[in-house]
Amino acid sequence: MHKHVFVICVVLVLFHTGCSIPLYKDKENFREFKYSVPQNLPRAEYTFRTDIHTEEDKVHLAGSGNIVFTNTSGDPLSIIGLEWESGTLEVFDSGEKLEAVNEIPAEEEVVFYYLPRTYKSGKKLSIYIKFEMETKPYDNGDISLKRFYPKVWWDGLPTYDSFKVKLNVSPEFTVATSGKLNSKTEYYENPGVTTNFGIWLFRNINVLGRNIEGVKVKVYFSDEEKECALMCLKTAVETISFYKKIHGYFPFPSLTIIPGSQRSWGGYPYASALVMIHSMNRYKEAPELHWKWITAHEIAHQYWGETIMSDVHNDYKNSWLIIGMGIFADKLFVESKKLGDEKHDDFFKRYIGGVKNGFDITADAPDSLKCLQKYDRNNVLIHGKGYAIVSALRSVLGDKDFMRVYQQCVEKYRRKRMNYHDLRKIAEEESGKNLRWFFEQWVRSSKYLCYKITSIERRQKEKEYISEIIVELQGDSMLMPVTVKAIFNDDTIQKRQISRFLRKQKISFCSEAELKEVFLDPENYLAMLNEPPDELAYKLQKLPWKNSWDQGIALYREVLKTDLKDHNAWFKLGLVIFEGRYFEESFNCFQRILEMDPPEAYEYLAITWEGNIRDAQGRREEALKFYRKALEIADDKPEIQHEQFGIQTSKEWIKKRLVSSYNWESILKRT
């Protein structure tokens, strides 16, 4: 049995607690739970010494050290909350072991401790902690340590903390961290960690590095990833230089790029100043644009998310504003390199696809509405609509004003939390415009944008040409100013902007040459539909899953007149009308899914439900044929919970149905 030992030391300046008030002279005093979250969260300094032993397929970690911060609340501090995922944890204040609060916390992975004294506002607190945990290495022996330490918890809000980490590592490991190595002190230093101080230990890896304007950039790669690594390193250097020009700074003294999944595309901000790029081993399978863009995109998160923090609890990746502004940052880099609109058009397509599918895409949705946004919310709303909102604001304000707004946000909210109300305030101050209408439509509603050129008339008046263009709002579109661009036969260009106050507007151009072409949104800043979305899709999306078979059968009859190719819509419709005993109609819905070559998961579900329907009809022999067919492809298929029925489609469900029928009368409603 082989053992490997290495030590992680985190060194920070320790402070005396200053003046504090003993809280409990009598240990039996009643302790009242009083805990509040400051508006301005304290910046903590973390000091740890962590011993890690590897033994076969286990990684054992035992750590100890100090966490130091100042009480920035107006209230005395008598309880501390620590976020700790697993393992054992002991906490001490001035040598006295703290008692954990027995009550169950509202948030998982949070432990509260009573302090032995209160700390008044402005007083420093230093706690000593001891912790142990166990994890597993990856199959290749690499070790990932993202949250290996307890973190002070403030209701899930992000904080901006300081780390200095010294590592003594077995020579078989190559170390990648969130910090820059100080060669004199041998500490990895990062003065501003927001998400995590990350560590990745590689057993077999190569490293290349460059310095750019005081920032140490390193990329880690296997032999087969070298070509991609060189591209990412070159792009990272160019991106940091570019971002420093437009932002005025780079947030960290270092940036580390490590390889991610070999099956996925894209990337991931693994920790502060530490990013992953996926599928670096498949460099030739993607165009050069992809690698340049994804590198710039992940580095943009070092500003938006890691430095300008989200006001959304727990994870900035759930904030459309932070993600949207980060995408805008990488858009600026792509524009500077003249790499085209392909990547950013894809974000528009994600959002527009959600609109066409009838999804509710309200960005500022209350929890009661969020729970109904059961689609790929990350791609459609957070990334797709998030960027669409930011880009639309750019269109409204114009490039010059919007860049002032952007740079104000970067400066004002550095190391602070930001929400869209803050963006609106800065945008209104910089532009002098009231923008309530913009945020009400784009952020607080699920409306779409659709304008269309409905008429073009040309006439000649002496030596001049008159071109009259009519632009009309379509369907239930939001109201927006939209630029109209006209190109003439002498290659001259003219632009006009329609008013958001008119549903139909005539734009006139006077030129020396005849009109060649005219189109809307020439800068491609707007995620605009060519046609209003299908109203049937909207109706289907809004159709309740339960007790709505009357609406469902009416929609079914409407849909039969169309060529609907949406397997999600047919699946929902089939379940809704099944509850109302519309058996043949429901069966036809699932048959339609199978006729359109659906994803394997939907093929499996459709066949299972064909069996369920025949079972409910008492046609047992037919039902068994479908159940057997579904069982043949049931391996590795997801288990689907049908909450409206209180049942679950799974391999085990099918096996049970082969033995006996389900009591469908407990589900079916219409008599």
Secondary structure as the mmCIF struct_conf table of DSSP 4:
data_model
#
loop_
_struct_conf.conf_type_id
_struct_conf.id
_struct_conf.beg_label_comp_id
_struct_conf.beg_label_asym_id
_struct_conf.beg_label_seq_id
_struct_conf.end_label_comp_id
_struct_conf.end_label_asym_id
_struct_conf.end_label_seq_id
STRN STRN1 LYS A 3 VAL A 10
BEND BEND1 CYS A 19 CYS A 19
STRN STRN2 ILE A 21 PRO A 22
BEND BEND2 LYS A 25 ASP A 26
TURN_TY1_P TURN_TY1_P1 LYS A 27 GLU A 28
BEND BEND3 ASN A 29 ASN A 29
BEND BEND4 GLN A 39 ASN A 40
HELX_LH_PP_P HELX_LH_PP_P1 LEU A 41 ALA A 44
STRN STRN3 GLU A 45 GLU A 55
TURN_TY1_P TURN_TY1_P2 GLU A 56 ASP A 57
STRN STRN4 LYS A 58 THR A 70
BEND BEND5 SER A 73 ASP A 75
HELX_LH_PP_P HELX_LH_PP_P2 PRO A 76 PRO A 76
STRN STRN5 LEU A 77 GLU A 83
BEND BEND6 SER A 86 GLY A 87
STRN STRN6 THR A 88 ASP A 93
TURN_TY1_P TURN_TY1_P3 SER A 94 GLY A 95
STRN STRN7 GLU A 96 LYS A 97
HELX_LH_PP_P HELX_LH_PP_P3 LEU A 98 LEU A 98
STRN STRN8 GLU A 99 ALA A 100
HELX_LH_PP_P HELX_LH_PP_P4 VAL A 101 VAL A 101
BEND BEND7 GLU A 103 GLU A 103
HELX_LH_PP_P HELX_LH_PP_P5 ILE A 104 PRO A 105
BEND BEND8 ALA A 106 GLU A 107
TURN_TY1_P TURN_TY1_P4 GLU A 108 GLU A 109
STRN STRN9 VAL A 110 TYR A 119
TURN_TY1_P TURN_TY1_P5 SER A 121 GLY A 122
STRN STRN10 LYS A 124 THR A 135
TURN_TY1_P TURN_TY1_P6 ASP A 139 ASN A 140
BEND BEND9 GLY A 141 GLY A 141
STRN STRN11 ILE A 143 LEU A 145
BEND BEND10 LYS A 146 ARG A 147
BEND BEND11 TYR A 149 TYR A 149
STRN STRN12 LYS A 151 VAL A 152
BEND BEND12 TRP A 154 TRP A 154
TURN_TY1_P TURN_TY1_P7 ASP A 155 GLY A 156
STRN STRN13 ASP A 161 ASN A 168
TURN_TY1_P TURN_TY1_P8 PRO A 171 GLU A 172
STRN STRN14 THR A 174 THR A 177
BEND BEND13 SER A 178 GLY A 179
STRN STRN15 LYS A 180 ASN A 182
TURN_TY1_P TURN_TY1_P9 SER A 183 GLU A 186
STRN STRN16 TYR A 187 VAL A 193
BEND BEND14 THR A 194 THR A 195
STRN STRN17 ILE A 199 PHE A 202
BEND BEND15 ARG A 203 ASN A 204
STRN STRN18 ASN A 206 ILE A 212
TURN_TY1_P TURN_TY1_P10 GLU A 213 GLY A 214
STRN STRN19 VAL A 215 PHE A 221
HELX_RH_3T_P HELX_RH_3T_P1 ASP A 223 GLU A 225
HELX_RH_AL_P HELX_RH_AL_P1 LYS A 226 HIS A 247
BEND BEND16 GLY A 248 GLY A 248
BEND BEND17 PRO A 251 PRO A 253
STRN STRN20 SER A 254 PRO A 259
BEND BEND18 GLN A 262 ARG A 263
BEND BEND19 GLY A 266 GLY A 266
STRN STRN21 GLY A 267 ALA A 271
TURN_TY1_P TURN_TY1_P11 SER A 272 ALA A 273
STRN STRN22 LEU A 274 ILE A 277
TURN_TY1_P TURN_TY1_P12 HIS A 278 SER A 279
HELX_RH_3T_P HELX_RH_3T_P2 MET A 280 GLU A 285
BEND BEND20 ALA A 286 ALA A 286
HELX_RH_AL_P HELX_RH_AL_P2 GLU A 288 ALA A 300
TURN_TY1_P TURN_TY1_P13 HIS A 301 TYR A 303
STRN STRN23 TRP A 304 TRP A 304
TURN_TY1_P TURN_TY1_P14 GLY A 305 THR A 307
STRN STRN24 ILE A 308 ILE A 308
STRN STRN25 MET A 309 SER A 310
BEND BEND21 ASP A 311 ASN A 314
HELX_RH_3T_P HELX_RH_3T_P3 TYR A 316 ASN A 318
HELX_RH_AL_P HELX_RH_AL_P3 TRP A 320 SER A 336
TURN_TY1_P TURN_TY1_P15 LYS A 337 LYS A 338
BEND BEND22 ASP A 341 ASP A 341
HELX_RH_AL_P HELX_RH_AL_P4 GLU A 342 LYS A 356
TURN_TY1_P TURN_TY1_P16 ASN A 357 GLY A 358
BEND BEND23 ALA A 363 ASP A 364
HELX_RH_AL_P HELX_RH_AL_P5 ASP A 367 LYS A 370
TURN_TY1_P TURN_TY1_P17 CYS A 371 LEU A 372
BEND BEND24 TYR A 375 TYR A 375
HELX_RH_AL_P HELX_RH_AL_P6 ARG A 377 ARG A 377
HELX_RH_PI_P HELX_RH_PI_P1 ASN A 378 LYS A 385
HELX_RH_AL_P HELX_RH_AL_P7 GLY A 386 LEU A 397
HELX_RH_AL_P HELX_RH_AL_P8 ASP A 399 LYS A 412
TURN_TY1_P TURN_TY1_P18 TYR A 413 ARG A 415
BEND BEND25 LYS A 416 LYS A 416
STRN STRN26 ARG A 417 MET A 418
HELX_RH_AL_P HELX_RH_AL_P9 TYR A 420 SER A 431
HELX_RH_AL_P HELX_RH_AL_P10 ARG A 436 TRP A 442
TURN_TY1_P TURN_TY1_P19 VAL A 443 VAL A 443
BEND BEND26 ARG A 444 SER A 445
STRN STRN27 TYR A 451 LYS A 461
TURN_TY1_P TURN_TY1_P20 GLU A 462 LYS A 463
STRN STRN28 GLU A 464 LEU A 473
TURN_TY1_P TURN_TY1_P21 GLY A 475 ASP A 476
HELX_LH_PP_P HELX_LH_PP_P6 SER A 477 LEU A 479
STRN STRN29 THR A 483 PHE A 488
TURN_TY1_P TURN_TY1_P22 ASN A 489 ASP A 490
BEND BEND27 ASP A 491 ASP A 491
STRN STRN30 ILE A 493 GLN A 497
TURN_TY1_P TURN_TY1_P23 ARG A 500 PHE A 501
BEND BEND28 ARG A 503 ARG A 503
STRN STRN31 LYS A 504 SER A 511
BEND BEND29 GLU A 512 ALA A 513
STRN STRN32 LEU A 515 LEU A 520
TURN_TY1_P TURN_TY1_P24 PRO A 522 GLU A 523
BEND BEND30 ASN A 530 GLU A 531
HELX_LH_PP_P HELX_LH_PP_P7 PRO A 532 ASP A 534
HELX_RH_AL_P HELX_RH_AL_P11 GLU A 535 LYS A 542
BEND BEND31 LEU A 543 LEU A 543
BEND BEND32 TRP A 545 ASN A 547
HELX_RH_AL_P HELX_RH_AL_P12 TRP A 549 VAL A 559
TURN_TY1_P TURN_TY1_P25 LEU A 560 ASP A 563
HELX_RH_AL_P HELX_RH_AL_P13 HIS A 567 PHE A 578
TURN_TY1_P TURN_TY1_P26 GLU A 579 ARG A 581
HELX_RH_AL_P HELX_RH_AL_P14 PHE A 583 GLU A 595
TURN_TY1_P TURN_TY1_P27 MET A 596 MET A 596
HELX_RH_AL_P HELX_RH_AL_P15 GLU A 600 ALA A 616
TURN_TY1_P TURN_TY1_P28 GLN A 617 GLY A 618
HELX_RH_AL_P HELX_RH_AL_P16 ARG A 620 GLU A 632
TURN_TY1_P TURN_TY1_P29 ILE A 633 ILE A 633
TURN_TY1_P TURN_TY1_P30 ASP A 635 ASP A 636
HELX_LH_PP_P HELX_LH_PP_P8 LYS A 637 GLU A 639
STRN STRN33 ILE A 640 HIS A 642
TURN_TY1_P TURN_TY1_P31 GLU A 643 GLY A 646
STRN STRN34 ILE A 647 THR A 649
BEND BEND33 SER A 650 SER A 650
HELX_RH_AL_P HELX_RH_AL_P17 LYS A 651 VAL A 659
BEND BEND34 SER A 660 SER A 660
HELX_RH_3T_P HELX_RH_3T_P4 TRP A 664 SER A 666
TURN_TY1_P TURN_TY1_P32 ILE A 667 ILE A 667
#
